[in-house]
Amino acid sequence: MRESTDEIRSYQVWNGFDYNLQVWVQDGIILDCNHPQSMKGNGCCKSHSLAGRNILLTPGAEYVVETILIDGICIRK
Ligand SMILES: [Zn+2]
């Protein structure tokens, strides 16, 4: 259950999918996409251009207000 649920910290997606930016986040860092290197060279998508950024410092990141606590982890409601 924890694997399929987004973890929220400071109102932003710390582990999970940010719907505003359309990127996956792991431990607060935006993950790179799985596109082939040939596509990445042409600026394939947002995941790639934002990869490695701290989600808390990335403009346009989703602001998640509705959350609940499960097992001490703050997740989307
Ligand atoms: Zn990509």
PDB file of the backbone (N, CA, C, O) and the ligand in Angstrom, with CONECT records:
HET     ZN  A 101       1
ATOM      1  N   MET A   1       0.842  -1.194   0.000  1.00  0.00           N
ATOM      2  CA  MET A   1       0.000   0.000   0.000  1.00  0.00           C
ATOM      3  C   MET A   1       0.876   1.242   0.000  1.00  0.00           C
ATOM      4  O   MET A   1       0.619   2.203  -0.725  1.00  0.00           O
ATOM      5  N   ARG A   2       1.909   1.206   0.822  1.00  0.00           N
ATOM      6  CA  ARG A   2       2.777   2.357   0.892  1.00  0.00           C
ATOM      7  C   ARG A   2       3.466   2.600  -0.452  1.00  0.00           C
ATOM      8  O   ARG A   2       3.755   3.742  -0.811  1.00  0.00           O
ATOM      9  N   GLU A   3       3.724   1.530  -1.182  1.00  0.00           N
ATOM     10  CA  GLU A   3       4.431   1.666  -2.457  1.00  0.00           C
ATOM     11  C   GLU A   3       3.585   2.414  -3.492  1.00  0.00           C
ATOM     12  O   GLU A   3       4.118   3.119  -4.349  1.00  0.00           O
ATOM     13  N   SER A   4       2.258   2.250  -3.400  1.00  0.00           N
ATOM     14  CA  SER A   4       1.390   2.824  -4.426  1.00  0.00           C
ATOM     15  C   SER A   4       0.848   4.185  -4.024  1.00  0.00           C
ATOM     16  O   SER A   4       0.051   4.778  -4.750  1.00  0.00           O
ATOM     17  N   THR A   5       1.279   4.686  -2.865  1.00  0.00           N
ATOM     18  CA  THR A   5       0.720   5.942  -2.377  1.00  0.00           C
ATOM     19  C   THR A   5       1.793   7.012  -2.283  1.00  0.00           C
ATOM     20  O   THR A   5       2.907   6.761  -1.822  1.00  0.00           O
ATOM     21  N   ASP A   6       1.440   8.200  -2.724  1.00  0.00           N
ATOM     22  CA  ASP A   6       2.412   9.279  -2.724  1.00  0.00           C
ATOM     23  C   ASP A   6       2.677   9.800  -1.319  1.00  0.00           C
ATOM     24  O   ASP A   6       1.745  10.074  -0.563  1.00  0.00           O
ATOM     25  N   GLU A   7       3.938   9.932  -0.979  1.00  0.00           N
ATOM     26  CA  GLU A   7       4.317  10.501   0.303  1.00  0.00           C
ATOM     27  C   GLU A   7       4.486  12.012   0.137  1.00  0.00           C
ATOM     28  O   GLU A   7       5.143  12.480  -0.793  1.00  0.00           O
ATOM     29  N   ILE A   8       3.884  12.758   1.053  1.00  0.00           N
ATOM     30  CA  ILE A   8       3.882  14.220   0.950  1.00  0.00           C
ATOM     31  C   ILE A   8       4.748  14.835   2.049  1.00  0.00           C
ATOM     32  O   ILE A   8       4.643  14.452   3.214  1.00  0.00           O
ATOM     33  N   ARG A   9       5.593  15.778   1.681  1.00  0.00           N
ATOM     34  CA  ARG A   9       6.356  16.539   2.675  1.00  0.00           C
ATOM     35  C   ARG A   9       6.314  18.007   2.282  1.00  0.00           C
ATOM     36  O   ARG A   9       6.465  18.352   1.110  1.00  0.00           O
ATOM     37  N   SER A  10       6.108  18.863   3.270  1.00  0.00           N
ATOM     38  CA  SER A  10       6.044  20.303   2.999  1.00  0.00           C
ATOM     39  C   SER A  10       5.055  20.604   1.874  1.00  0.00           C
ATOM     40  O   SER A  10       5.303  21.465   1.030  1.00  0.00           O
ATOM     41  N   TYR A  11       3.924  19.879   1.872  1.00  0.00           N
ATOM     42  CA  TYR A  11       2.851  20.055   0.888  1.00  0.00           C
ATOM     43  C   TYR A  11       3.240  19.669  -0.521  1.00  0.00           C
ATOM     44  O   TYR A  11       2.530  20.005  -1.469  1.00  0.00           O
ATOM     45  N   GLN A  12       4.355  18.968  -0.682  1.00  0.00           N
ATOM     46  CA  GLN A  12       4.731  18.578  -2.029  1.00  0.00           C
ATOM     47  C   GLN A  12       5.053  17.094  -2.083  1.00  0.00           C
ATOM     48  O   GLN A  12       5.324  16.462  -1.062  1.00  0.00           O
ATOM     49  N   VAL A  13       5.018  16.556  -3.286  1.00  0.00           N
ATOM     50  CA  VAL A  13       5.201  15.116  -3.461  1.00  0.00           C
ATOM     51  C   VAL A  13       6.661  14.753  -3.224  1.00  0.00           C
ATOM     52  O   VAL A  13       7.542  15.125  -3.999  1.00  0.00           O
ATOM     53  N   TRP A  14       6.902  14.015  -2.131  1.00  0.00           N
ATOM     54  CA  TRP A  14       8.282  13.641  -1.782  1.00  0.00           C
ATOM     55  C   TRP A  14       8.652  12.309  -2.419  1.00  0.00           C
ATOM     56  O   TRP A  14       9.776  12.107  -2.878  1.00  0.00           O
ATOM     57  N   ASN A  15       7.672  11.403  -2.434  1.00  0.00           N
ATOM     58  CA  ASN A  15       7.842  10.116  -3.109  1.00  0.00           C
ATOM     59  C   ASN A  15       6.549   9.810  -3.847  1.00  0.00           C
ATOM     60  O   ASN A  15       5.521   9.548  -3.224  1.00  0.00           O
ATOM     61  N   GLY A  16       6.598   9.841  -5.173  1.00  0.00           N
ATOM     62  CA  GLY A  16       5.389   9.576  -5.939  1.00  0.00           C
ATOM     63  C   GLY A  16       5.362  10.380  -7.223  1.00  0.00           C
ATOM     64  O   GLY A  16       6.401  10.769  -7.757  1.00  0.00           O
ATOM     65  N   PHE A  17       4.136  10.625  -7.715  1.00  0.00           N
ATOM     66  CA  PHE A  17       3.985  11.300  -8.996  1.00  0.00           C
ATOM     67  C   PHE A  17       3.439  12.708  -8.802  1.00  0.00           C
ATOM     68  O   PHE A  17       2.385  12.895  -8.194  1.00  0.00           O
ATOM     69  N   ASP A  18       4.152  13.687  -9.315  1.00  0.00           N
ATOM     70  CA  ASP A  18       3.692  15.072  -9.261  1.00  0.00           C
ATOM     71  C   ASP A  18       2.847  15.326 -10.512  1.00  0.00           C
ATOM     72  O   ASP A  18       3.368  15.336 -11.627  1.00  0.00           O
ATOM     73  N   TYR A  19       1.534  15.530 -10.318  1.00  0.00           N
ATOM     74  CA  TYR A  19       0.633  15.671 -11.460  1.00  0.00           C
ATOM     75  C   TYR A  19       0.782  17.012 -12.161  1.00  0.00           C
ATOM     76  O   TYR A  19       0.511  17.119 -13.357  1.00  0.00           O
ATOM     77  N   ASN A  20       1.201  18.010 -11.447  1.00  0.00           N
ATOM     78  CA  ASN A  20       1.405  19.315 -12.084  1.00  0.00           C
ATOM     79  C   ASN A  20       2.571  19.271 -13.061  1.00  0.00           C
ATOM     80  O   ASN A  20       2.458  19.692 -14.213  1.00  0.00           O
ATOM     81  N   LEU A  21       3.678  18.759 -12.581  1.00  0.00           N
ATOM     82  CA  LEU A  21       4.880  18.715 -13.415  1.00  0.00           C
ATOM     83  C   LEU A  21       4.908  17.485 -14.304  1.00  0.00           C
ATOM     84  O   LEU A  21       5.665  17.429 -15.274  1.00  0.00           O
ATOM     85  N   GLN A  22       4.064  16.477 -13.967  1.00  0.00           N
ATOM     86  CA  GLN A  22       4.051  15.203 -14.710  1.00  0.00           C
ATOM     87  C   GLN A  22       5.409  14.506 -14.627  1.00  0.00           C
ATOM     88  O   GLN A  22       5.969  14.067 -15.632  1.00  0.00           O
ATOM     89  N   VAL A  23       5.921  14.420 -13.392  1.00  0.00           N
ATOM     90  CA  VAL A  23       7.210  13.756 -13.186  1.00  0.00           C
ATOM     91  C   VAL A  23       7.129  12.851 -11.953  1.00  0.00           C
ATOM     92  O   VAL A  23       6.317  13.078 -11.057  1.00  0.00           O
ATOM     93  N   TRP A  24       7.977  11.829 -11.922  1.00  0.00           N
ATOM     94  CA  TRP A  24       8.105  10.973 -10.750  1.00  0.00           C
ATOM     95  C   TRP A  24       9.154  11.561  -9.818  1.00  0.00           C
ATOM     96  O   TRP A  24      10.174  12.095 -10.256  1.00  0.00           O
ATOM     97  N   VAL A  25       8.877  11.448  -8.511  1.00  0.00           N
ATOM     98  CA  VAL A  25       9.777  12.008  -7.508  1.00  0.00           C
ATOM     99  C   VAL A  25      10.179  10.901  -6.530  1.00  0.00           C
ATOM    100  O   VAL A  25       9.337  10.122  -6.084  1.00  0.00           O
ATOM    101  N   GLN A  26      11.466  10.840  -6.203  1.00  0.00           N
ATOM    102  CA  GLN A  26      11.950   9.869  -5.231  1.00  0.00           C
ATOM    103  C   GLN A  26      12.830  10.584  -4.221  1.00  0.00           C
ATOM    104  O   GLN A  26      13.837  11.198  -4.573  1.00  0.00           O
ATOM    105  N   ASP A  27      12.429  10.494  -2.947  1.00  0.00           N
ATOM    106  CA  ASP A  27      13.156  11.174  -1.868  1.00  0.00           C
ATOM    107  C   ASP A  27      13.357  12.654  -2.177  1.00  0.00           C
ATOM    108  O   ASP A  27      14.412  13.218  -1.888  1.00  0.00           O
ATOM    109  N   GLY A  28      12.336  13.279  -2.766  1.00  0.00           N
ATOM    110  CA  GLY A  28      12.378  14.712  -3.012  1.00  0.00           C
ATOM    111  C   GLY A  28      13.112  15.122  -4.275  1.00  0.00           C
ATOM    112  O   GLY A  28      13.187  16.309  -4.591  1.00  0.00           O
ATOM    113  N   ILE A  29      13.659  14.147  -5.005  1.00  0.00           N
ATOM    114  CA  ILE A  29      14.420  14.451  -6.217  1.00  0.00           C
ATOM    115  C   ILE A  29      13.655  13.960  -7.451  1.00  0.00           C
ATOM    116  O   ILE A  29      13.167  12.830  -7.474  1.00  0.00           O
ATOM    117  N   ILE A  30      13.556  14.801  -8.462  1.00  0.00           N
ATOM    118  CA  ILE A  30      12.844  14.436  -9.692  1.00  0.00           C
ATOM    119  C   ILE A  30      13.656  13.405 -10.472  1.00  0.00           C
ATOM    120  O   ILE A  30      14.843  13.594 -10.736  1.00  0.00           O
ATOM    121  N   LEU A  31      12.984  12.305 -10.836  1.00  0.00           N
ATOM    122  CA  LEU A  31      13.660  11.218 -11.539  1.00  0.00           C
ATOM    123  C   LEU A  31      13.696  11.476 -13.045  1.00  0.00           C
ATOM    124  O   LEU A  31      12.803  12.111 -13.606  1.00  0.00           O
ATOM    125  N   ASP A  32      14.735  10.974 -13.671  1.00  0.00           N
ATOM    126  CA  ASP A  32      14.859  11.070 -15.120  1.00  0.00           C
ATOM    127  C   ASP A  32      13.881  10.084 -15.769  1.00  0.00           C
ATOM    128  O   ASP A  32      13.433   9.135 -15.126  1.00  0.00           O
ATOM    129  N   CYS A  33      13.561  10.310 -17.019  1.00  0.00           N
ATOM    130  CA  CYS A  33      12.641   9.441 -17.746  1.00  0.00           C
ATOM    131  C   CYS A  33      13.369   8.200 -18.261  1.00  0.00           C
ATOM    132  O   CYS A  33      14.575   8.048 -18.063  1.00  0.00           O
ATOM    133  N   ASN A  34      12.632   7.328 -18.914  1.00  0.00           N
ATOM    134  CA  ASN A  34      13.234   6.118 -19.475  1.00  0.00           C
ATOM    135  C   ASN A  34      13.333   6.171 -20.996  1.00  0.00           C
ATOM    136  O   ASN A  34      13.458   5.137 -21.652  1.00  0.00           O
ATOM    137  N   HIS A  35      13.279   7.357 -21.542  1.00  0.00           N
ATOM    138  CA  HIS A  35      13.394   7.477 -22.993  1.00  0.00           C
ATOM    139  C   HIS A  35      14.815   7.130 -23.427  1.00  0.00           C
ATOM    140  O   HIS A  35      15.764   7.316 -22.665  1.00  0.00           O
ATOM    141  N   PRO A  36      14.962   6.626 -24.651  1.00  0.00           N
ATOM    142  CA  PRO A  36      16.314   6.329 -25.158  1.00  0.00           C
ATOM    143  C   PRO A  36      17.151   7.593 -25.279  1.00  0.00           C
ATOM    144  O   PRO A  36      16.627   8.696 -25.439  1.00  0.00           O
ATOM    145  N   GLN A  37      18.468   7.405 -25.197  1.00  0.00           N
ATOM    146  CA  GLN A  37      19.393   8.540 -25.218  1.00  0.00           C
ATOM    147  C   GLN A  37      19.203   9.409 -26.459  1.00  0.00           C
ATOM    148  O   GLN A  37      19.382  10.625 -26.403  1.00  0.00           O
ATOM    149  N   SER A  38      18.840   8.784 -27.577  1.00  0.00           N
ATOM    150  CA  SER A  38      18.660   9.544 -28.815  1.00  0.00           C
ATOM    151  C   SER A  38      17.524  10.553 -28.684  1.00  0.00           C
ATOM    152  O   SER A  38      17.576  11.632 -29.275  1.00  0.00           O
ATOM    153  N   MET A  39      16.496  10.201 -27.908  1.00  0.00           N
ATOM    154  CA  MET A  39      15.382  11.126 -27.689  1.00  0.00           C
ATOM    155  C   MET A  39      15.752  12.194 -26.665  1.00  0.00           C
ATOM    156  O   MET A  39      15.353  13.351 -26.794  1.00  0.00           O
ATOM    157  N   LYS A  40      16.516  11.798 -25.648  1.00  0.00           N
ATOM    158  CA  LYS A  40      16.904  12.754 -24.606  1.00  0.00           C
ATOM    159  C   LYS A  40      17.704  13.906 -25.181  1.00  0.00           C
ATOM    160  O   LYS A  40      17.622  15.036 -24.701  1.00  0.00           O
ATOM    161  N   GLY A  41      18.484  13.607 -26.222  1.00  0.00           N
ATOM    162  CA  GLY A  41      19.291  14.642 -26.862  1.00  0.00           C
ATOM    163  C   GLY A  41      18.438  15.756 -27.438  1.00  0.00           C
ATOM    164  O   GLY A  41      18.886  16.898 -27.543  1.00  0.00           O
ATOM    165  N   ASN A  42      17.212  15.428 -27.810  1.00  0.00           N
ATOM    166  CA  ASN A  42      16.302  16.415 -28.400  1.00  0.00           C
ATOM    167  C   ASN A  42      15.350  17.008 -27.382  1.00  0.00           C
ATOM    168  O   ASN A  42      14.372  17.658 -27.750  1.00  0.00           O
ATOM    169  N   GLY A  43      15.629  16.788 -26.088  1.00  0.00           N
ATOM    170  CA  GLY A  43      14.746  17.327 -25.062  1.00  0.00           C
ATOM    171  C   GLY A  43      13.395  16.639 -25.081  1.00  0.00           C
ATOM    172  O   GLY A  43      12.369  17.262 -25.355  1.00  0.00           O
ATOM    173  N   CYS A  44      13.404  15.341 -24.786  1.00  0.00           N
ATOM    174  CA  CYS A  44      12.217  14.497 -24.938  1.00  0.00           C
ATOM    175  C   CYS A  44      11.031  14.924 -24.078  1.00  0.00           C
ATOM    176  O   CYS A  44       9.903  14.958 -24.569  1.00  0.00           O
ATOM    177  N   CYS A  45      11.261  15.249 -22.813  1.00  0.00           N
ATOM    178  CA  CYS A  45      10.119  15.504 -21.939  1.00  0.00           C
ATOM    179  C   CYS A  45      10.549  16.253 -20.680  1.00  0.00           C
ATOM    180  O   CYS A  45      11.733  16.508 -20.459  1.00  0.00           O
ATOM    181  N   LYS A  46       9.573  16.590 -19.875  1.00  0.00           N
ATOM    182  CA  LYS A  46       9.811  17.375 -18.673  1.00  0.00           C
ATOM    183  C   LYS A  46      10.622  16.597 -17.631  1.00  0.00           C
ATOM    184  O   LYS A  46      11.464  17.169 -16.938  1.00  0.00           O
ATOM    185  N   SER A  47      10.364  15.294 -17.527  1.00  0.00           N
ATOM    186  CA  SER A  47      11.116  14.485 -16.565  1.00  0.00           C
ATOM    187  C   SER A  47      12.604  14.623 -16.789  1.00  0.00           C
ATOM    188  O   SER A  47      13.388  14.717 -15.844  1.00  0.00           O
ATOM    189  N   HIS A  48      12.980  14.634 -18.050  1.00  0.00           N
ATOM    190  CA  HIS A  48      14.399  14.704 -18.366  1.00  0.00           C
ATOM    191  C   HIS A  48      14.967  16.096 -18.102  1.00  0.00           C
ATOM    192  O   HIS A  48      16.054  16.232 -17.539  1.00  0.00           O
ATOM    193  N   SER A  49      14.236  17.118 -18.506  1.00  0.00           N
ATOM    194  CA  SER A  49      14.760  18.477 -18.326  1.00  0.00           C
ATOM    195  C   SER A  49      14.828  18.877 -16.858  1.00  0.00           C
ATOM    196  O   SER A  49      15.637  19.725 -16.480  1.00  0.00           O
ATOM    197  N   LEU A  50      13.975  18.265 -16.024  1.00  0.00           N
ATOM    198  CA  LEU A  50      13.960  18.615 -14.599  1.00  0.00           C
ATOM    199  C   LEU A  50      14.681  17.594 -13.725  1.00  0.00           C
ATOM    200  O   LEU A  50      14.780  17.790 -12.514  1.00  0.00           O
ATOM    201  N   ALA A  51      15.179  16.527 -14.302  1.00  0.00           N
ATOM    202  CA  ALA A  51      15.786  15.435 -13.538  1.00  0.00           C
ATOM    203  C   ALA A  51      16.889  15.925 -12.609  1.00  0.00           C
ATOM    204  O   ALA A  51      17.732  16.736 -12.995  1.00  0.00           O
ATOM    205  N   GLY A  52      16.868  15.417 -11.369  1.00  0.00           N
ATOM    206  CA  GLY A  52      17.913  15.746 -10.410  1.00  0.00           C
ATOM    207  C   GLY A  52      17.577  16.952  -9.551  1.00  0.00           C
ATOM    208  O   GLY A  52      18.273  17.230  -8.575  1.00  0.00           O
ATOM    209  N   ARG A  53      16.518  17.671  -9.901  1.00  0.00           N
ATOM    210  CA  ARG A  53      16.136  18.845  -9.107  1.00  0.00           C
ATOM    211  C   ARG A  53      15.439  18.431  -7.828  1.00  0.00           C
ATOM    212  O   ARG A  53      14.781  17.392  -7.771  1.00  0.00           O
ATOM    213  N   ASN A  54      15.589  19.256  -6.800  1.00  0.00           N
ATOM    214  CA  ASN A  54      14.832  19.079  -5.562  1.00  0.00           C
ATOM    215  C   ASN A  54      13.418  19.589  -5.812  1.00  0.00           C
ATOM    216  O   ASN A  54      13.232  20.723  -6.253  1.00  0.00           O
ATOM    217  N   ILE A  55      12.422  18.752  -5.529  1.00  0.00           N
ATOM    218  CA  ILE A  55      11.035  19.112  -5.815  1.00  0.00           C
ATOM    219  C   ILE A  55      10.614  20.377  -5.056  1.00  0.00           C
ATOM    220  O   ILE A  55       9.804  21.162  -5.548  1.00  0.00           O
ATOM    221  N   LEU A  56      11.165  20.562  -3.871  1.00  0.00           N
ATOM    222  CA  LEU A  56      10.771  21.715  -3.065  1.00  0.00           C
ATOM    223  C   LEU A  56      11.260  23.034  -3.676  1.00  0.00           C
ATOM    224  O   LEU A  56      10.757  24.108  -3.343  1.00  0.00           O
ATOM    225  N   LEU A  57      12.232  22.938  -4.560  1.00  0.00           N
ATOM    226  CA  LEU A  57      12.822  24.138  -5.155  1.00  0.00           C
ATOM    227  C   LEU A  57      12.430  24.296  -6.618  1.00  0.00           C
ATOM    228  O   LEU A  57      12.958  25.158  -7.319  1.00  0.00           O
ATOM    229  N   THR A  58      11.496  23.455  -7.077  1.00  0.00           N
ATOM    230  CA  THR A  58      11.124  23.476  -8.485  1.00  0.00           C
ATOM    231  C   THR A  58       9.814  24.228  -8.699  1.00  0.00           C
ATOM    232  O   THR A  58       8.775  23.805  -8.193  1.00  0.00           O
ATOM    233  N   PRO A  59       9.845  25.333  -9.436  1.00  0.00           N
ATOM    234  CA  PRO A  59       8.620  26.096  -9.682  1.00  0.00           C
ATOM    235  C   PRO A  59       7.582  25.244 -10.404  1.00  0.00           C
ATOM    236  O   PRO A  59       7.918  24.471 -11.301  1.00  0.00           O
ATOM    237  N   GLY A  60       6.325  25.389 -10.009  1.00  0.00           N
ATOM    238  CA  GLY A  60       5.246  24.668 -10.679  1.00  0.00           C
ATOM    239  C   GLY A  60       4.937  23.319 -10.084  1.00  0.00           C
ATOM    240  O   GLY A  60       4.038  22.622 -10.556  1.00  0.00           O
ATOM    241  N   ALA A  61       5.675  22.934  -9.042  1.00  0.00           N
ATOM    242  CA  ALA A  61       5.412  21.646  -8.417  1.00  0.00           C
ATOM    243  C   ALA A  61       4.024  21.653  -7.773  1.00  0.00           C
ATOM    244  O   ALA A  61       3.513  22.690  -7.349  1.00  0.00           O
ATOM    245  N   GLU A  62       3.444  20.469  -7.716  1.00  0.00           N
ATOM    246  CA  GLU A  62       2.100  20.342  -7.174  1.00  0.00           C
ATOM    247  C   GLU A  62       2.071  20.702  -5.688  1.00  0.00           C
ATOM    248  O   GLU A  62       2.970  20.330  -4.933  1.00  0.00           O
ATOM    249  N   TYR A  63       1.025  21.431  -5.275  1.00  0.00           N
ATOM    250  CA  TYR A  63       0.841  21.792  -3.874  1.00  0.00           C
ATOM    251  C   TYR A  63      -0.269  20.916  -3.314  1.00  0.00           C
ATOM    252  O   TYR A  63      -1.438  21.095  -3.656  1.00  0.00           O
ATOM    253  N   VAL A  64       0.088  19.981  -2.464  1.00  0.00           N
ATOM    254  CA  VAL A  64      -0.872  18.995  -1.967  1.00  0.00           C
ATOM    255  C   VAL A  64      -1.334  19.382  -0.568  1.00  0.00           C
ATOM    256  O   VAL A  64      -0.569  19.302   0.394  1.00  0.00           O
ATOM    257  N   VAL A  65      -2.582  19.797  -0.465  1.00  0.00           N
ATOM    258  CA  VAL A  65      -3.098  20.251   0.820  1.00  0.00           C
ATOM    259  C   VAL A  65      -3.831  19.124   1.549  1.00  0.00           C
ATOM    260  O   VAL A  65      -3.727  18.986   2.768  1.00  0.00           O
ATOM    261  N   GLU A  66      -4.575  18.319   0.781  1.00  0.00           N
ATOM    262  CA  GLU A  66      -5.397  17.280   1.381  1.00  0.00           C
ATOM    263  C   GLU A  66      -4.573  16.022   1.628  1.00  0.00           C
ATOM    264  O   GLU A  66      -4.315  15.243   0.710  1.00  0.00           O
ATOM    265  N   THR A  67      -4.165  15.836   2.880  1.00  0.00           N
ATOM    266  CA  THR A  67      -3.344  14.672   3.196  1.00  0.00           C
ATOM    267  C   THR A  67      -3.871  13.968   4.440  1.00  0.00           C
ATOM    268  O   THR A  67      -4.607  14.559   5.229  1.00  0.00           O
ATOM    269  N   ILE A  68      -3.498  12.724   4.610  1.00  0.00           N
ATOM    270  CA  ILE A  68      -3.784  11.977   5.836  1.00  0.00           C
ATOM    271  C   ILE A  68      -2.515  11.250   6.259  1.00  0.00           C
ATOM    272  O   ILE A  68      -1.590  11.067   5.467  1.00  0.00           O
ATOM    273  N   LEU A  69      -2.491  10.839   7.525  1.00  0.00           N
ATOM    274  CA  LEU A  69      -1.341  10.100   8.047  1.00  0.00           C
ATOM    275  C   LEU A  69      -1.657   8.612   8.122  1.00  0.00           C
ATOM    276  O   LEU A  69      -2.663   8.210   8.707  1.00  0.00           O
ATOM    277  N   ILE A  70      -0.791   7.800   7.525  1.00  0.00           N
ATOM    278  CA  ILE A  70      -0.924   6.347   7.667  1.00  0.00           C
ATOM    279  C   ILE A  70       0.445   5.798   8.051  1.00  0.00           C
ATOM    280  O   ILE A  70       1.426   5.997   7.335  1.00  0.00           O
ATOM    281  N   ASP A  71       0.501   5.109   9.180  1.00  0.00           N
ATOM    282  CA  ASP A  71       1.760   4.562   9.674  1.00  0.00           C
ATOM    283  C   ASP A  71       2.831   5.639   9.792  1.00  0.00           C
ATOM    284  O   ASP A  71       4.007   5.384   9.531  1.00  0.00           O
ATOM    285  N   GLY A  72       2.422   6.838  10.185  1.00  0.00           N
ATOM    286  CA  GLY A  72       3.384   7.909  10.365  1.00  0.00           C
ATOM    287  C   GLY A  72       3.837   8.562   9.071  1.00  0.00           C
ATOM    288  O   GLY A  72       4.670   9.468   9.094  1.00  0.00           O
ATOM    289  N   ILE A  73       3.297   8.111   7.935  1.00  0.00           N
ATOM    290  CA  ILE A  73       3.670   8.687   6.660  1.00  0.00           C
ATOM    291  C   ILE A  73       2.527   9.576   6.160  1.00  0.00           C
ATOM    292  O   ILE A  73       1.366   9.166   6.137  1.00  0.00           O
ATOM    293  N   CYS A  74       2.877  10.781   5.766  1.00  0.00           N
ATOM    294  CA  CYS A  74       1.886  11.726   5.252  1.00  0.00           C
ATOM    295  C   CYS A  74       1.647  11.428   3.773  1.00  0.00           C
ATOM    296  O   CYS A  74       2.571  11.479   2.961  1.00  0.00           O
ATOM    297  N   ILE A  75       0.385  11.112   3.432  1.00  0.00           N
ATOM    298  CA  ILE A  75       0.088  10.757   2.043  1.00  0.00           C
ATOM    299  C   ILE A  75      -1.106  11.560   1.522  1.00  0.00           C
ATOM    300  O   ILE A  75      -1.789  12.247   2.283  1.00  0.00           O
ATOM    301  N   ARG A  76      -1.341  11.461   0.227  1.00  0.00           N
ATOM    302  CA  ARG A  76      -2.492  12.098  -0.399  1.00  0.00           C
ATOM    303  C   ARG A  76      -3.781  11.566   0.197  1.00  0.00           C
ATOM    304  O   ARG A  76      -3.888  10.377   0.493  1.00  0.00           O
ATOM    305  N   LYS A  77      -4.744  12.429   0.370  1.00  0.00           N
ATOM    306  CA  LYS A  77      -6.035  11.992   0.876  1.00  0.00           C
ATOM    307  C   LYS A  77      -6.815  11.318  -0.252  1.00  0.00           C
ATOM    308  O   LYS A  77      -7.942  10.870  -0.041  1.00  0.00           O
TER     309      LYS A  77
HETATM  310 ZN    ZN A 101      11.971  11.696 -21.641  1.00  0.00          ZN2+
END
